[in-house]
Amino acid sequence: MSDDQTIVIVEDDGDIRTQLAAYLEGEGFRVIGLDGGAGLDRHLAAGRSPDLIVLDWMLPGEDGLSICRRLREAGGPPVVMLTAKDEDIDRVLGLEMGADDYVSKPFNPRVLLARIRAVLRRANGQGAPTVDADPGALAVADLVIDLAARRVTVGEARAEIGLTSAEYDLLHCFVTRPQRVLSRDQLLDWTRGRTADAFDRTIDVQVSRLRHKLDAAGSDAAALLKTVRNAGYILAAPVRQAP
């Protein structure tokens, strides 16, 4: 999967940047190391969009959270955050800003590699398993989910809703298993696989973000993603084949 894939590392610590670049290059990735947001902006402005960005939280000048938010608003590539912060609130904040995943320092490079590969699989449409062999398109309330194109639209005008790969995979889990209570462990396994840990609260954050985006797009489906206390979440509506 790493053939011809480019990763940009934005990290102001030159030793970490060099060591991480060497490790990822050894795994078959093309790697570009940058020391801050200004260098990243110049790189992207030149039309060189990477497959994924590894972004340090604590950068001088503009911090990683601000950069991540700008990237997400511009529809940029997936982001894995590197952070020395390990509190739940900090993880939540990073995900709220649009990060696809995070790794806390100090970290084992193999853990970061696993997270990178999981995010890339989601971005390439290889995340959550499908129930139907024939992709097609599904509809629930006023949403249409094109399973082949990984595209979600709302209303008669079919306005597209911009979801991250992680948000799309989560929605995919719900629409392919409607009216069933899905536990957090199940959702973690289907969307993040073996990279998840036992106390991961990512699913709660992703569900909140998904609801918010659906609601902001004016979709009735936002209210259909319901929390089931001490059990998980459910899409409380039938799903139909889209015309």
N, C-alpha and C positions, 0 to 999 in steps of 0.2 A: 504494500500500500504506500510505502514511502517513496517509491520511484517518482522522480520529477516533482515532488512536493517541496515547497519552500516554507521554512519557518523563520520568522523574524524574532530575535531575542532583544527586548528593550530592557537593559539592566546597566546601571551606572557602575557597578563593581566589575572592573575589568577582568579580575581573576575568575569570578563566577561566570561571566559572559564567555570567556575563552574556553574554560573547562566544559561548560554546557554545550557550546557550539561543537567542540571536538567530539563529545559523546554522541550528540544527535547526528553529526555527519557520519560517525561510525555506524549508525543505524540506517543510513541511506538517505537522509534528508539533505537538501540544500539549505544552508543556514547563513543568515545575515545578522551580524551583531551590531546593535546601535546603543548609544549611551543615554538617550532621552527622547522626549516627545518631539523636539525640534528636528532631530535626525529622522525620526519616523515620519513626520510630516513631509520632509523633503523626499524621502523614499517613495511614499505613496503618491505625492504630487507628480513624480516622474512616471507614473502609470504602472509601477511594479507592485501589484497586489499579491501578498503572500497567501498561502493556504491557511496559515494560522499565526497568531502573534502570542508569544510568551512575554508577559508584561509585568515588570516589577511594580509593586504598590508604592514603595517609598523611593521615589525619584526626586532629585533636586529640581527646583522650578515647578513645572506642572506635574502633579502627582499622577500615579497610575490610574486612580479612580476617575479623575477628570478626563484623562486620555481615553479610558475605556468608554466613558459615557459619550464622548465625541465620536468614537469609532462606531458605536452602536447606532447613534442617531443618523450617521451617514451610511448605514448598511454595510459596514466594513466586515472583515473576515472574523472568524471565531477568535476568542481571547481566552487564554489560560493565565490567571493571575498568580504571581509569586508574592507571598506575603509573610512577613515575620509575625504578623498578628494571627492569633489562633482562637480568639473569642468568637462565640456564635454570632454576636452582633456585627463583628467585622466581616465575617463570611457572608452574612445576609446582605450587608451593605455592598460588598463587591458584586454579588449576584444581582442585586437591584440595579446597579449601574450597567449591567449588561454582560458581565463576564459569563462565559460558558462553563468554566470550572475554576478551581483554585488549588494551589499546593502551598502548604505552610513550610517556611524555612525553620530549621535546616531540613533538607529533604534528600531522599535517595533518588538519584537520577532515573532509576528504573520506575519509580512511582510516577515521576513527571512524564516519562515516556508512555506509560500506560494511560495516563490522563489525556495526553496529546492524541494518542491513537484512538481513544474512545470518542473524543470530540470530533476528530476528522471522520470517523465512521458515521457519526450522526450527520455531519455536514454533507457527506456524500450519499446520504439516504440509506445507510446500512445500520441504523440504530435500532428502533423498536421493531419487533417481528410483525409481519403482516398476518392477518387471519385468512384473508382471501388470496388465492394464488393469482387471480386476475386483479391488477391494481384498481383500475377504474376510478370512480369518484364517489364519495359518500356525502350525505347531507344530514344535518341536524339543526333544527330550528331554522335560522336564516343563514347558516354557514354551509359552504360547500368546500370539502377537503379533497383536493386532487392528489391521490396517493402516489401517482407516478411522477408528477411534477413537484410534489411536496409544496403545494401552493394552497393557501387558505383565502377564500373570498367571502364577502358578506353582502347580503341584500340583492335586489334585482339588478343593480348596476355592477355586481360582482367586483366590488372594490377590494383590492388585495390587502390583507393584514400582514404586516411585516413581523414575522416570528423568528426568533433565533432557532438554531437547529435543536437545541434542548427543549425549547417550548413546543416546537412542532412535534417532536417525538413524544412528549407528554400528551399532547392533544391526540396524537395517533393512537396511543394506548387507550384513551377513553372512547374514541369513536369506533374502535374495532372491538371493544368490550363494553358496550353500553348497558346501563341499568344493572351493573354488577359492582359491588363494593371491591375496590382495589386497594390493597394495603400499601403502606409506604415502602415496605420491603419489596413487594412485587414491582412497584413503579421504579424503584431504584435499580432493581436487577434488570428490568427491561430497557431503561434509559441510560444507565451507567455501567451495568454489568459488574465485574469484579473490582472495578476501581472504587466502588462505594465502601464506606465504613459503617460500622454498626450504629453510630450515633449521628449519622449524616442527616442534616435538616434541609438539604437542598430541595427535596420534593415540596416541602411546605412553601419555600420561597418561590419555586417555579410555578406552583399552582396559583399563588397569589399574583405573580406577574402575568400569567396566562389570563386569569380572570380580568385583571386590569386592562390588558390589551384588547380583549374581546369587548369589554364594557366601553372602552374609549372609542372603539370602532362602531359602537351602537348596536352590537349584536345581543340578541336575547339569550344566546347560549351561555353568556357569562354567569347568569343566575342558575344555570342547570348543572354547573360543576359544584357539587355540594360536599361539605365535610361531614363525615360520619364519625361521631365521637368515639375515640378509642379504637377505631377500625381502619380509617383511611378516607378515601374519596370515591365519589360515584358520579357518573354522567347520568342524571336523572331524566332521561328522555330517550325515545327510540331513535335509531339511526336508519336512514333509508338510502337506497341507491340514488345518486344524483342523476337527473336527466341528461 
